[in-house]
Amino acid sequence: MPQPITHISRILIGAALAAVAAATAYAQASYPSRPVRLVVSQAPGGSSDTIARLWAEHAGKAIGATIVVENKPGAGGLIAAQNALNAPADGYTLLLGSVSLMVLNQFTYKPLPYNPEKDFVGVSMLTTVPFVLSANPATGIKTLKDLTEKAKAAPGKLNFASAGLGNSTHLAVELVDNALGISMTHIPYKGEADGVLATIGGQTEVMAPVYGTALPHIKNHKLNPLAVLAPQRTPELPDVPTLGELGVKGFDNMGWSAVVARAGTPADIVEKLNKATQAFHKSPDVQAKLKSMGVIPLSGPSTLVMETTVRDAKAWGPTLEALNLSAK
């Protein structure tokens, strides 16, 4: 028969709970007391890795700790996401989130072994990067109208390259196809560089690489820019209209990156990291570096990450579901 809780027992239980609460509060107040990990789903050397290391350097100084970048490439980001989720929700393991990890994977990897909206909490948006819908000059395609007319005249004949099945460079073009009412054939490559080389070489006719990748080839007249997938025109391509200007809506901030943490991470730690990111965005050195990469800083409260995740999944979900993609 259970024994009644005595007055002394209540005191001891209360003291124990108070001690746990005090220890938790101390741990949060002293954060960070050791190095912080930032898990990145891309290999070293790419634009995502560069952005991650730039953030780690500046944010680390702001919070008074070393932030170590750990690259866990492969499986469309699933390896990195799972690595981050296997760690405690204490702010010492973070993940470089992206539109692919947070939005697109749920439509290509089924079942997805994580729930972007439930398993993670947003720390801060980092950047947005425009895509540039481009064509091989030999095709004679110079405008979005040219592309639409040529694709409608021969459905499925035009090929478009991507950095891989389910990658944002793939799904961006699929969404544009759907919006324009055209059909092109997808040819996936092992990476963005391979896809661009295939388009330049004529193995494919069209691609939508990220801005920083496309720009040198556009300047060298190896790619014809048709439209920018961004909220506004870019300084280096002032004559290239946005898709919105051409009447194709819903492609603002198609590519974005963010810092996320495991759900349950204390709110004050999230806020501390968010403030560090605000300082990161205000740094003239950071702004200059991001501009040189063709990347746009994207700031805001921590809640903006999940708001953007939910918004994009809702906006693009029906079309992506209809594509019935499957990545393994």
N, C-alpha and C positions, 0 to 999 in steps of 0.2 A: 504494500500500500504506500503511495507516494507520501513523503513527509511534507508538512506545511512549511512554506517559506517563512522563516523567522525574521525578526527585525534585523538581527546580525547578518543573516543571509542577504537581505536586501541591501544592506550597507556594503557588503563584500561584492555583490553583483554590480551595484552602482559604481563602486570604485574601479572595478575591472573594466566596465564600459567606458568610464571616464578616461582611464589609462589608454585604452585603444583609440578613443577619439583624439586624445592629446597627441599620441604617437602619429596618428594619421595627419593631424593638423601640422605637426612639426615637419613631417616628411614633405608635405606640400609646400610649406613655407620655406623650406631649405632647398627646394628644387631650383636648379639642378645641383646635385652633390656629386655627380659623376658624369662621364661622357654620355651623350645622347646619340642614338643611331637614327639615320635617315635611310630607309630602304628604297632603292630605285629599281624599277623593273626593266631598265635598259642597260646595255653594256656601256662600259666607260668610253668616253670620247664623243658621244652623240650630243645633240642639243639638250635633251632632257637631263643627261648627266651633267652637262656644263651648268645648266640652270640650278640643278640640285646642289652642286658644289659651291656655286656663287652664293646661294641662300645659306648654306651651312656655314660658310665663312663669316658672313655678316651677322646672321642671327645668333651664331655661337658667341660672338663678341657682345651682342646685346644682352644675352641672358647670362653671360659669364661662365660658359662651358664650351668644351669641344664638341662639335657635332660631326660625327663620322659618317661618311656616305658609304653604304654597302650596296654593291650592285648584285641583284638577283634576277638576271634576265631569263627569258624563256616562258613558254606556255601562255603567251598573250598577257603576261603580268600576273598570272595566277600564283606563280611561285613566290613573287615578291609580296603579294597580298596575304598569302597564307603565312609567310614568315613573320609579317607584322602582327598578324592576329594570334600567333602562337606566343607572343610576348605579353607580359602583364600590362594592364591599362594604367600605367603610371607616368606616361609622358616621356619615358626614356627610349621608346621605339616609335618612330614616326614613319609614314609612308608618303612617297611622292605620288599623289593621286593624279589622274589624267582623265580626259573624257573617255578614253578607251576603258580604263579600269573601273571608273565610277558609273559609266552609262552604257557604253557599247557592248561590253563583254556579256551582259545579261541576255543579249539577243543573239549571241553567237556561241556561247559555251553553256550547254544545257545538260544536266543541271549545273549552275554556277555554284562553286563551293563556298561562296560568301555572299552576303547580302549587302550591297553598297550602302543602302540607307539605314540599315539596322546595326551593322557590324562596325561602322566607322563614325567618327564625329569630325566635322570640319575644323581645321585650325585656321587656315587662311587660303584664299585664292592667291596664286602667284603670277601667272602670265596667261596671255592668250596669244595665239599665233595664227595669222591668216593662212589659208590655203590659196593657191593660185591655180585655177582651172586652166590648163595649158594644152596646146596641140603641137604636133610636129609640123614645121613650116611646109614640108613637102605635101601635106594634105590639102593645102590651100585654105584651111580653116583659120580665119583671122578674128572672128567674132562669135559670140554666143549664138547669134542668128545663123551663122554659117554652120555651126555644129548641129544645131537643131534641124536645119533643112537637110543636111547630109545624112544625119542619123535616121530621120524619118523616111528618107528616100530608100534606105537600105537597112532595115531594122536588124541589129545584131552584127552587122558587118564591121563596124568600127570597134576596135579593141581598146580597152583602157587598162593601164598598169596600176598596181598598188604595191604597198610595202608588205602585203600579206593578207590572207583572208581574215576579215573582221577588223582589220586595222582601220584607223580613222581615214587614211587616204583611200581606202576601199569604200567605206560606207558613205563618205562625203559625196563621191561620184554617184553611188547608187541613189542617194537622196536627191541629187540634182537631176539624174535621169528621170526619177519619178515625178519631180516637179515640172520638168519640161515635157513629159509625155513621150520620152524616147527610150530606146533600148540599145545599150552597147554591151559588148562581151568583156567580162572581167578576166584579166590575166594577172594572177598574183605572183609577186617576186619575194625573195628572201629579205628584202630591205628596201628602204626608200631610194637609196643610191642606185640599186640594180634596176628598179622600176624606171627611174629617170633616164638611165642609160639606154634602156630598151625603147623608151619613147623617142629619145634623140636619134637612136639608130634605126628607127622605123619598124621595129618588131611590134610595137603598139603605136596607136595614133594619139592617144589622149592620156593625161594624168592630172591629178590635183596634188602636187607636192606642197609641203609647207613653204612659206614665203622665203625663208633663208636659203633653202635648198634650190628653189626655182630661180631666184633672182640672178645669179651669175649666168645661168644658161639663157635667160631672157635677154640679158645685156649683150650676150655673145650671139644673139639671133638664132639660137638652136631650139628655142621654144617660143611659140606665139602665146602670149597671155590673153585669155578670153574674158576672165572675170576674177575678182578677188572675193573670197569668202570671208568677209570682215564687216564690221559696222561702218567703216569709212575707207576711202581710198588711202593708199599708202604713199608716203613722200617720194619714194624711189620709183614708183609706177603711177604717177599722177594722172595719166591718160587712160588707165585701166579701170573701168567701172566696177562697182560692187555688184553682187548678184541682186541685192535689194534695189539698186538703181535701175536694173534691167527688168524689174518686176517679179523677181523670184525671192520671196520672203522666207524668213526663218533660218537664215544661215549666219547670223551674227555670232561671233565667238564660238565657232564650230570646234576649234581646237583650244583646249585650256589645260593648265596644270594647277595643282593645289597641294598643300600639305594637309594630310589627314592623320588622325590618331585612332587607336582602338576605342570603340564606344565604352563609356565608363571612365574615361580619363577625367580627372578632376577639372572642374570648370575654370578654377583660377590658374591652373597650369596652361590650359588652352588659351586663356586670355593673355597670359604672359608671352606665349609664343606668337600670338596674333599681333601684339604690340611690337615684338621684335621684327615681324614681317613688315609692319608699317614703316619701321625705320629702314628696313632693307629697300623698300620701294622709294623712299625719299632720298636715298644716297645718289649723288651725282655720278659716282663711279658705276654703280649698278645700272642706272638709267642709260649711261653711255654704252655699257657692255651689251645690254639687252637690245638697244637700238641697232648696234652693229650686227646682231644676230637676226634682226628682223622680227623681234619679239616685243610684245606690248605688255608693260606691267599691268596687273589687274588686282586692285586692292579692294578691301571691304571688310566687314565684320566676319567673325568665324561662321556665322549662320549662312553666309552667302554661298558657301561650298555646297551644302546640302540643298539649299534652295535651287542652285544651278543644276545639281544632279537630278532633282525631281523634275524640274522644268524641261530639261533636255530629254529625259526618258519619256516624258509624257508627249513631247512634241514629235519625237522621231520614232517612238515605239511602234505605232501601228504600221508604218512603212517598213521598218526593219523586221517586224514579225512576219509581214507578208513575203519578205524575201526568202524566208525559211532557210537561213544560213546555218551552217554547222561547222564549228571548228573543233579540232581534237588536239 
